[in-house]
Amino acid sequence: MLESVWLVHPDEEACAAFRARFAGLRGARVMRARFEELDPHDAFVTAGNSYGLMTAGIDAAVVDRFGEQIMRRVQHRIMADYYGEQPVGTAFVIDSGFDAIPFLVHAPTMRVPGSIEGTEKVYAATWAALVAIGAHNATAARKIATAAFPAFGTGFGGVSFDEAARQMAVAYRYFLEPAHRLDWETVTARHRAIIYDGANRVVK
């Protein structure tokens, strides 16, 4: 069972947004740190692109830590399972080969690097990562209890820290409190929470 989600960024503005948006959500822990500085944990979730080209941003830090083998294995999985292009809104878990962080979750926020401002792609990637972790934990002998997330979409994606934190928090809340019925009332409430920030529509 996923017990703790670490929300990681070296910038205090991002951490403040995480603290505000994740307030009251069980197991959420904000950490002002770089990926390289993190304590051991079960899985790191990388906000990549659909082709597994891990050459910039947080992806590059992951490759520096785990070596080129991690990018090759991500790309092989994309070619094997997704015909060479992993859709945004999907995610998978692979072994990292390192005991300190045994798993990597690949959850693209964009097809190719570029702006995703004004979209729900941060939510979609976060939700996909959480669902992939849940599926892993349902069958794997070694569970993921602690997963670390960067601020999705805030680099090349151009999403503000506050909006990224908002969409990520909505996904995590839905993961903690899954729907127990599927009807239009439930769907409408969930959809509104994703695209509106209070009374303001922020996803176009």
C-alpha positions as CSV (number, residue, x, y, z in Angstrom):
1,M,0.0,0.0,0.0
2,L,1.2,3.5,-0.9
3,E,1.7,5.1,2.5
4,S,3.6,8.3,1.7
5,V,4.0,10.7,-1.2
6,W,7.0,13.0,-1.2
7,L,6.6,16.3,-3.1
8,V,10.1,17.4,-4.0
9,H,11.5,20.6,-5.3
10,P,14.6,22.8,-4.5
11,D,12.6,26.0,-4.8
12,E,10.7,27.3,-1.8
13,E,7.9,28.7,-4.0
14,A,7.2,25.2,-5.3
15,C,7.3,23.8,-1.8
16,A,4.9,26.5,-0.5
17,A,2.5,25.6,-3.3
18,F,2.7,21.9,-2.4
19,R,2.1,22.6,1.3
20,A,-0.9,24.7,0.6
21,R,-2.5,22.4,-2.0
22,F,-1.7,19.1,-0.2
23,A,-2.7,20.3,3.3
24,G,-4.8,17.7,5.1
25,L,-4.0,14.9,2.6
26,R,-2.8,11.7,4.3
27,G,0.8,10.8,3.8
28,A,1.8,13.9,1.9
29,R,5.3,15.2,2.8
30,V,6.9,18.3,1.2
31,M,10.6,18.2,0.8
32,R,12.8,21.1,-0.3
33,A,15.5,19.2,-2.0
34,R,17.0,18.1,-5.3
35,F,16.5,14.6,-6.5
36,E,20.2,13.8,-5.8
37,E,19.7,14.8,-2.1
38,L,16.8,12.5,-1.3
39,D,16.9,9.9,1.3
40,P,16.2,6.3,0.2
41,H,12.6,5.7,-0.9
42,D,10.8,3.0,-2.9
43,A,10.0,4.8,-6.1
44,F,10.8,8.0,-7.9
45,V,8.2,9.3,-10.4
46,T,9.8,11.0,-13.4
47,A,7.8,13.5,-15.5
48,G,9.1,12.5,-18.9
49,N,8.0,12.7,-22.5
50,S,6.2,10.1,-24.6
51,Y,9.5,8.8,-26.1
52,G,11.5,8.3,-23.0
53,L,14.2,10.8,-24.1
54,M,15.6,11.6,-20.6
55,T,18.1,14.2,-21.6
56,A,17.0,17.4,-19.7
57,G,15.5,18.5,-16.4
58,I,14.7,16.0,-13.7
59,D,15.0,13.2,-16.2
60,A,18.7,14.0,-16.8
61,A,19.2,13.9,-13.0
62,V,17.6,10.5,-12.9
63,V,20.0,9.3,-15.7
64,D,23.0,10.8,-13.9
65,R,22.0,8.8,-10.8
66,F,21.0,5.5,-12.4
67,G,23.1,5.5,-15.5
68,E,22.2,5.4,-19.2
69,Q,20.7,1.9,-18.7
70,I,17.6,3.4,-17.1
71,M,16.8,5.5,-20.2
72,R,17.4,2.4,-22.5
73,R,15.1,0.3,-20.3
74,V,12.4,3.0,-20.3
75,Q,12.6,3.3,-24.1
76,H,12.5,-0.5,-24.6
77,R,9.3,-0.6,-22.5
78,I,7.8,2.2,-24.5
79,M,8.6,0.4,-27.8
80,A,7.4,-3.0,-26.5
81,D,4.1,-1.8,-24.8
82,Y,3.2,1.4,-26.6
83,Y,4.5,0.9,-30.2
84,G,7.1,3.6,-29.6
85,E,5.0,6.4,-28.2
86,Q,3.7,6.3,-24.6
87,P,0.4,8.3,-24.3
88,V,0.1,11.0,-21.7
89,G,-2.1,9.6,-19.1
90,T,-0.3,6.3,-18.9
91,A,2.5,5.2,-16.6
92,F,4.5,2.1,-15.8
93,V,6.8,0.9,-13.0
94,I,10.3,-0.6,-13.7
95,D,13.1,-1.8,-11.5
96,S,15.8,0.8,-11.2
97,G,18.6,-1.6,-10.3
98,F,19.5,0.4,-7.2
99,D,18.6,-0.6,-3.7
100,A,18.3,2.9,-2.4
101,I,15.5,3.7,-4.9
102,P,14.4,0.3,-6.3
103,F,11.7,1.5,-8.7
104,L,11.2,4.2,-11.3
105,V,7.7,5.2,-12.4
106,H,7.6,6.7,-15.9
107,A,4.6,9.0,-16.4
108,P,4.9,11.4,-19.3
109,T,3.3,14.9,-18.9
110,M,3.8,15.7,-22.6
111,R,4.5,14.1,-26.0
112,V,7.5,16.3,-26.7
113,P,8.9,19.1,-24.7
114,G,6.7,22.2,-24.9
115,S,4.0,24.2,-23.1
116,I,1.2,22.3,-21.4
117,E,-0.1,25.4,-19.6
118,G,-3.9,25.5,-19.5
119,T,-4.3,21.7,-19.9
120,E,-5.1,18.9,-17.4
121,K,-2.0,16.9,-18.3
122,V,-0.4,17.4,-14.9
123,Y,-3.4,15.8,-13.4
124,A,-3.5,13.0,-16.0
125,A,0.2,12.1,-15.4
126,T,-0.1,12.2,-11.7
127,W,-3.2,10.0,-11.7
128,A,-1.6,7.6,-14.1
129,A,1.5,7.3,-11.9
130,L,-0.7,6.7,-8.8
131,V,-2.8,4.0,-10.6
132,A,0.4,2.3,-11.8
133,I,1.8,2.2,-8.3
134,G,-1.5,0.8,-7.0
135,A,-1.5,-1.9,-9.7
136,H,2.1,-2.7,-8.9
137,N,1.3,-3.1,-5.2
138,A,-1.6,-5.4,-5.9
139,T,0.7,-8.1,-7.4
140,A,4.4,-7.4,-6.7
141,A,6.2,-9.0,-3.8
142,R,8.2,-5.8,-3.1
143,K,5.7,-3.0,-2.6
144,I,6.0,0.7,-3.1
145,A,5.2,2.4,0.2
146,T,6.9,5.7,-0.5
147,A,7.0,7.5,-3.8
148,A,8.7,10.8,-4.6
149,F,7.2,13.2,-7.1
150,P,8.7,16.3,-8.7
151,A,6.6,19.3,-9.6
152,F,5.1,18.0,-12.8
153,G,5.0,20.3,-15.9
154,T,6.8,23.3,-14.3
155,G,9.9,23.1,-16.5
156,F,9.5,22.9,-20.2
157,G,5.7,22.6,-19.6
158,G,5.4,26.2,-18.4
159,V,2.8,25.3,-15.7
160,S,3.0,27.5,-12.6
161,F,4.0,25.9,-9.3
162,D,0.6,26.6,-7.8
163,E,-1.4,25.1,-10.7
164,A,0.9,22.0,-10.9
165,A,0.4,21.5,-7.1
166,R,-3.3,21.9,-7.5
167,Q,-3.7,19.3,-10.2
168,M,-1.4,16.9,-8.4
169,A,-3.3,17.3,-5.2
170,V,-6.6,16.6,-6.9
171,A,-5.2,13.4,-8.4
172,Y,-3.9,12.3,-5.0
173,R,-7.1,13.1,-3.2
174,Y,-9.0,11.0,-5.7
175,F,-6.5,8.2,-5.2
176,L,-7.0,8.3,-1.4
177,E,-10.8,8.7,-1.8
178,P,-11.8,6.6,-4.9
179,A,-15.2,6.8,-6.4
180,H,-17.7,4.2,-5.1
181,R,-20.2,4.8,-7.8
182,L,-20.0,6.0,-11.4
183,D,-22.8,8.3,-12.5
184,W,-22.9,11.7,-14.0
185,E,-23.2,13.5,-10.7
186,T,-19.9,11.9,-9.6
187,V,-18.2,12.5,-13.0
188,T,-19.3,16.2,-13.0
189,A,-18.0,16.8,-9.5
190,R,-14.6,15.2,-10.3
191,H,-14.3,17.0,-13.6
192,R,-15.1,20.3,-12.1
193,A,-12.4,19.8,-9.4
194,I,-9.9,19.1,-12.2
195,I,-10.6,22.1,-14.4
196,Y,-11.7,24.7,-11.9
197,D,-9.7,26.4,-9.1
198,G,-12.5,27.5,-6.9
199,A,-14.8,29.6,-9.1
200,N,-12.1,30.2,-11.7
201,R,-11.7,27.9,-14.7
202,V,-8.0,27.3,-15.2
203,V,-8.0,24.3,-17.6
204,K,-9.2,25.3,-21.0
